Amino acid sequence: MYSFEMIEKHPNPQNYRKDFFSLDGEWEFAFDKENKGLSEGWFIDKELPLNIRVPFVYQSKLSGVDSDEFCEVVWYKRSFEFGANFFNKRTILHFAAVDYECDVWVNGKHATHHIGGYSSFKVDITELLHSGENEISLRVVDRDFAKENIRGKQLWGKGEFGCWYKRYTGIWQSVWLEAVSRVHIDKFILRGDVDTNTVSLKAELKNFLPDEVFCADIEITVNDISVAHACFDVYDGYIDEKINVDYRNSPFRGSEWWSPEHPNLYQMLITLKSNDEIMDELQTYFGMRKIEASNGRVLLNNFPFYHRSVLNQGYYPDGYITPEDDERIISDIKLIKSMGYNAMRIHQKIESPRFLYWCDRIGIAVWEEIPSMYHYRELQAHNIMSEMTSIVERDINHPAITAWVLFNESWGVQQIRFDSQQQNLTKGAYFTVKSMDPTRFVISNDGWQQTETDLVTIHDYSAYGDEIFDRYNNTAGYEIGENPVAGQRRFAFAEGHSYSGQPVMLTEFGGISYAADGGWGYNDKVKTEEEFIERFKSLTHAIRKIPYMTGYCFTQFTDVENEQNGLVTINREPKADLQKIRKINLGAL
């Protein structure tokens, strides 16, 4: 069994194999403003004029390019040589995220095409390799103003506009190579059950032949103590097993549960054998964690769980949309928890597997939100669903993730209030994700005008707490759908849909700005730290006093560009006494 310190060196610590090779670092780079690289064969023996540091987009300081110029087509190129551990194995090339559409060549031969700026992809490049030096080329297309594409917070125009930010293009998460045997585990799902102290493992094998039978050997440890060992035959390339994980040092519950306060993680080593020959060895981890709704309340591991959440846009001073290093990720999570928050909503962005690993390790609940498009087109529905399901499939095993947010504030489905076609897109997405993952909350349209949803989530940027308290305190949960929300501007549900007993949360509020900061924020700006704290207290306490509310999400963690309404600046400098923020979040009313 490998230690956490070992697996966290991997670009995706939940899928650790020892034979991997990182391709982060210096790549050749070129702008292709005339879009001639493809016709001129830049993927073959073409030296690109610039250098870029992957995985930082060219718009970031750390990329080494640091340019804001508009260019819809860019190229990357990188050479590499193999170590002996790759010989006689299959070689898989992984891209954690490339924005938006890309083609990949290896040694001048086309390897794969991918659409989607937030989903990971991989390709077996074994047949395209040769001995000695090999070369990867990448062409990325990212249309500057394409509102029908999933683009998150990227502005679809020039200049600045409220809470939308400058674009980003190209590789923005890690790239790596992995050596595997012909037959190996392709994808898997782990689900811990705190009620039965068991974990279920479902896995698919890649490249198995008909009638091949393998043996899977499973070892599970927690706190460096072995708690389970199982061995079973694998038929038809599919594993579907349930394993008991009773832990003798947990006499009152039988297993070590995961929560933000106690982020216990189990490690699992899966060894796939054929006639005693090891075909694959993969190490992963999981949490024993149960999230559910009961009688209008949220329960975590069968106990009430009140969400004290903060909106995290995930922007950084030097890396832009990519954290500068793991220390940045770790310090951000710890900073958020130090302010009394037990959850974060990652807004309009999909963070990397490494980011989610640290959320699992340090302990914070995560709402993962699918980035938005801004123009509804029926012909784009397949791209939306493909990217959404790919994201869920990649991140489904992270215990920190407790909810999937599929749409936000009707962005991209602006007519959802009355348009059944747009309603059906959100409902289809809801039921698809629930079919993949019945263990988490799924929210169809965070903020208002919801269709199918596990939680009723309301956005309201009223300036003062008494406005929020007066608006919602006298509104019983069953009436939510009939009363205007969001400062009287929207209804909680789309036409034909209504409240059915779900827990209710206020998942965006606040947005407090200083007058001296300039930029954009919500409502009148405050002039002093005392005013900042007083408004924060007024808003937060108002929500906490509403009996049926089961949590909140404050906007927001950091300033981002023109949006100057963070609890801290983009450099993580506090705008108010963080101990006072913590006391308001945790203290008595």
N, C-alpha and C positions, 0 to 999 in steps of 0.2 A: 504494500500500500504506500502510495506517495503522499508526502505531507502537503498541507495547504500551502506552505511556503514554496514547494516545488510546483504545484499545479498553477499557482497564480502567476507564474512566468509565461504561461501559455496565453495566446490571444483570446481563447475561449476556455476558461478554467473548468467549465462544466463538461467539456468534451476533451479531456486530456489524454493524449497519446504522446509517448516520450520522443518519437521520431517526427519532429517538426522543425521548420526552418522559417524564421521571420523574414519577410521581405520589406518591412518598414525601413525607412532611411532614404538615402539619396536615389532619386530616379531622374532620368532625363525628362524634359517637359517642353511643350510647344503650344502656343496659341495657333489656331487654324481659322483665322477670321474669314478667309476666302473659301473655306470648306473644300480645300483641294487635296488634303492629305490622303483621302481614300483613293481618288483617281490617280494620284501620283505614287501610291504604294508606300506611304511612310512606315507601314508595318514591316517593310523589308529593307534592311541595310540602310536605314535613314538615321543619321545622327541628329538628335533634337537639340535646339540651340540653348535651352535653359536647363537649370537644375531645380528640383523641388524636393522638399523633405516630406515624404509620406509618413503618416496619414493626415497631413494638414492641407486644407484647401488653399488654392493660390491666393485667396482673399485674406488669409491670415498672416500674421507676422512670422510665426514659426515655420511657415512653408518655405521661407527664403525668397519668395516671389513678391508677396505683400502688395498685391495690385487689386484695385476695385474696377478695372476696366471690364466692359461687357464683351464677352466672347462665348458664343454658343457651342463651339467645338474645340476641345483641347485633346492633346495626346500625351501619353506617358510611355516610357520605355525603361527596362531594367534587365541587366544580365545577371546570371547566377550559375554556380556550379554545385553539384551534389556532393554530399559526403557518402561514405561507405554504407551508412545505415539506410540509404535509399535504394541500394542495388537490389535487384530482383523483387521489387515491390511496386505496387501501384502508387502513382504520385497524384495527389489531389491539390489543386490550386484553390485557395479560399479568398474571397473578398467579403469583409464584414459589411461594408456599405460604400457604394459609389453613386453619386448624384449626377445625372438621372438615368440616362440610357447609355449603355456601353457595349462595345465589341472587344473581344480579347483574341489576340494572336499569340501563338508560341512558335518561335523559329519561322515566322512568316506564314504559318498555317492557322486558319481560323479555328478557335477553340470553343467559343460560346458567345451568345448574345443575351443581354439581361436588361429588363426594364424595371425601374423602381429605385428611388434614391435612398430608401430606408430599410430595405430587405437585403439579407445576406444571400450569397450564392457561391457555388463551388462547381468545379469541373475536373474530371479525370483527364490529365494531359499526358499520360504515360506514352501513348503512341506518337506523340508529337516531339518527344525528347530525343536527344542524341548524347553521346559521350562528350565530355569537355564542357565548354561554355554554352549555355542556352540563353535565349532572349524572350522576354515577355513584352508585348506591345498592347497598348490600350487606347481606344478612341472613345471619348466621352462626349455625348450630345446633351446639352441642358438648355432648353429654349427659355430665353429670358422672361418672356411675358406669357407663357402657356398656363392659363388659369385652370385648364381642365386636368393638368397633371397634379399629382400629390406633391405639394411643395412646402407644407408647413408654414412657418413664419416668414418665408422669403417673399419680399415685395415683388409684385408683378409690374413694376414700372420704375421710373427714375425718381430720385429725390428721396424724401422721407415721408412716412405716413404713419402717425400714431404708434401702434404697437406691432408694426411689421418692420422687418429689418432687411439689410442688404442681402443679396443672393450669395449662394455658395455653389461651387461646381467641382465635381471630380471625386477622387478618393478621399474619404474623410474618416474611415475606420481602418483597422489593421488588415494587412495582406500577409498570407503565409502559405507555405507548402507543407504537406503532410504525407508521410509514407504509410501505406496500409497494405495488408495482404489482399490477395484476390477476393476472398470472402471476408467481409468485415461488417460491423454494425453501422448502418447508415443513419438511422434516426430512432429515437426512443422517447418514451414518456414514463416518468416516475411520479407516483401519487402515494403520499403517506396518509395513513388513516389513524387519527389519534384515538378513535373509539375502539378499534380492534388491535392497535399497536402492530400494524402490518404496513408494508409498502408493496405496491404493485409495480411490476416492470413489464412494459410492452415495448418490443423492439423489432425492427425490420433489418434483415441482412441484405447485403448488396452482393450481386454476382454469384449467388449460389446456383448449383446445378440441380436439376430434378433428381429426386431420390437421395440427395446428399443429406446425411444426418450428422449433426455436430453436438458437442457437449458444451454447455455453458456453466462455468464455475463462478459463483457469486460470493464475494466477501463483503461484509458490512461492518464498519466500526463507528463508534462515537466516543469522543474524548480519548482516542487512542486505545479503546477497549473493544475487542471483537464481540459483536452481539448476534451475528448470524453468518452461517455458511451453508450455501445450497449448491447442488449440482443436479442438472437435469438435461435430458436430450432435447434438441431443437429440430423440429421437422418443418418442412416447407418454408424455411427461411424466416420464421416468425416466433418470437418469444412472448408468452403471456403467462406470467407467474405472479404469485403473491407470497411474500416472505414475512415471517414473524420477526419483529425487531425488539422484543422485550429486553429491557435494560435493567439489570439487577440493582443498580444504584438509584433507580427511580421507583421506590416501592409503592408510592401512592397513585401512580398513573401508568407505570410500565414502560414509558418511552420518554425521551427528551424532546419537548415540544419547541417549535420555533416561534418566536415573537420578537417585536422590536426591543423589548427589555431583555430577552434571553434568546439570542439568535443561535440556538443550537443547530449544528449541521451534522448529518451522517455522511460518511464517505462510503462509496460503493466501487469496488473493482470488479469489472466484468471480464472474464477470460474465456475466449471462444476457442475450442480445441477440436481437432479432427485426428482421431487415432493418436492421441497424446501429443500431437503437434499443435503448438500455439498458433492460431490463425489471426487472432486479434486480441488486444489488451487495451481496454478503455477504462479510465477512471472518471467517476463523476461524483456528485453529492446531491443530497436532497434534504428537505426540512419536513418534520412532522408538523403539519400546519393545516388547520381547518377554518375557513371563512364562510359565514352563512348569514342569512337574514332570518329572524324569528320574531313574530309579533311586532313588526315595525322597528326592530333593533338589529344592530350588527353584532354578531358574536365572533370572537376569535378563540378557537380551541374551547368552545362551549361557554366562554365567559364574555360579558359585555365589553365591547371595544369601541371607544369614542374616538373618531378620527380627528386628530389635531394635525392638519396637513398644511403644507405650503406649496405654492405653485413654483416649479423650477423650470425655467426656460432652457437651461443648459448651455449658456454662452460664457466665454472665457476671455480674459484680457489679451492673451497672446495666441492661443490656439483657435480662437473664434468659436466654432461649434465642436471642436475636439479638445478634451481636457489636455493640458500641457503634459501631465504625467499622472501616475497613480496617486502620488501624494496630493495632487489637486482634488481628485475624486474623494479620497479619504478625508481630507480636511473639510470639504464641503458637506459631506454627510454628517461629520461630527459637529460642524458649526450649526447645521439645521437642527440636530438633536439637542444641542446646548440651549437652543431657544425654546425648548419645551415641545417640539413637534415630534410626532411618532410616525408621520407619513409624508410623502411628497407626491405631487402629481407632476409627472414629466410632460411638459406642455408642448404639443405640436412637434415632437421629435422622438426618435427611437434611439436610446442610448446604447452603447456598445455592450457586448457580453462581459467585458471587464468591469464596466461601471456597475452592472447588475450584480456581478460577483461580490463587489464590495458592499452593496446594499444587503445582500444575503449575509455576509460575514459580520458587518458592523451592526446591522439590525435596524431597518426602517421599512415600513410598508410602502409599496410603490403602486401608483396607478399609471399604467402604460397607455399612452394616448396615440392613436393613429393620426399622423399629420393630415391636414385637410387639402383638398382641392378647392377652387373658388368658382367653378363654373360647371354646372351639371350637363353632362353629355352621356346619352345612353350608350354610345359606342365605347366609352371609357370604363363602363361598369366592370368588365372583365379584368382590367388592369387594377382597379381599386380592390376587388375581391382577391386577386392573386397576391397583391402586396400585403394586404391585411392578413390573409391566412398564412403567408410565409413568415411574417413577423411573429404571429402567435405560435407557430410551429417551432421557431427558433428559441423563443424565450419561455416556453410553457413549463419548464422544470424549475424556474427560479422561485423559491419560497417567498421572497420579498414581494413579488407581484401579487396583488390581491384583487385588482380590477383591470379590465380592458375598456378603454373609452374609444368608441368607434367613430363618432362624429362630434364636433364641437360647435355649439351655437348656430346650428344650421348652415355653417360654412359649406359651400358646394351643393347644398340642398336647400336653397333659399326659399323655395315654395313649398316646403314640407308641411306647413300648417294645413293646406288644403289639397296638395297634389299627391294623389295616391301612388303615382309612379315613384316619386322621391321617397315617400313613406316606405314603399316596398323595398327600396334599396337598403334603407337602414334596418328594416325588419329582416330582410334576407341576410344581411351582415350579422345581425344579432343571433339568429338561429344557427347560422353557419359556425360562428365562434362558440356558441353554447354546445354544439354537437362535437366540437374539438375539445372543449374544456368546460365540463359542467361544474368544476370545483371553484370557480371565481365569479365575481360579479361582472356582468357585461352591461354597459351603459350605451344606449343607442345614440343619444344626442345630448351631450352634457350642456346644461344651462337652461334649456326650455324646449318646447315643442317636441317632446319625446314620444316615441312609439312604443315598441317593446323595450322594457328596461328592468333591471333588477334593483336599481336605486332611483329615487327621484332626486335629481341634482339640479340646484337652482343657482343662477348667477345674479347677483344684485350688488351694484356699486353705489348704493346710497351712501351719503357722506357721513351720516351720524347714526349711532346705535339705536336711538329712539325711533327713527324711521323704520329700521328693520324690525325692531321688536313690535311696533304697532302693526306693521303689515302682516307679520307671520304668526304672532303669538296667539291671536284669536282665530287662526285658520287651522282647524283640525286636519289631521293627515288626509282624511277621506275627501276633504274639500279642495285640496291643493290643485287639482286639475281644473276646477271651475273658477279659480280666482287668478287675476293677473299677478305675475311675478316679475322679477328683474326691474324693480322700480316702476311697476304698472305698465311695462312695455310689451310683455309677451305673456302667453299662457304656458303652463308647465307641460301640457300635452298637445300633440297635433290632433286635428279633427278626427273623430272616430275612436280616440283612445282616451283612457281615463285611469285615475288612480286605483290601485288594487292592493293597497296595504304595504307597499314597499317602504323601507327606511327612507327618511328624507334628510338631505344634507344641503348646506349652502356652500357650494364648491368653487365659487369665485366671489370675493368681496375685498374691500380695502383699496389698494392702489394709492397709497398716501404719498404725496410728493412734497418736497420743500420748494418754496418760492425761489430760493437762491440757486437751485439746481438747474433751472431752465427745463427745456425738453417738455415731454408730454406726460400727463398723469390724469387721474380721475378727480373730478370735483375741484373745489377751491384748495389752493396749496397752503400748507402750514408754514409758519415762519420760524418756529423754535422747536427744540427737542421736546420741551414740555407739551407743546401742542401736538406733536407727533404721537407721543405716548398716550396722551389723553384721548385722541381720536382712535388710536389702535385699541385702547382699553374699552372705549365706548362701543365700538363695533363688535369686538370679540366677546365681551360679556353679554351683549344683547343676544347673540346667537346661542351662547351657552345657557342662557336663562329660558330659552324656548323649549318646553318639555319634550316635544316629539322630535326635535332635531337630534340627529345622531352623529354630527360631526361638521367640520368646516374645512375650507381650504383658502388660506390667505394669499392674495396677490400683492407682492411676490417676493421671492428670495433675493434676487439681485437686480440692479439696474441693467438694462440692455439698450445700448445706443440711445435713441431719442426717448425711449420709455424710462423715465427716471422715477420709478415708484417702488424700488426695492427696499427691503429691510437693511441691505448692505449695498455698497457700490459694486461695480463690475470687478473691482480689485479686492472685494470682500472686506471693505472697511465698514464697520457698523455705523448706521445713521442715528442710532439711539442706543441707550444702555441695554445690552442684550439680556442682562439679568432681570431687568424690568419686563422685557418682552416675555421671558420665561415665566416670571411670576404671574403675569396676566393669563398666559396659556394654561398654567397648572394650578394657580392659587384659588383660594376661596372667592366666591362671588360677593 
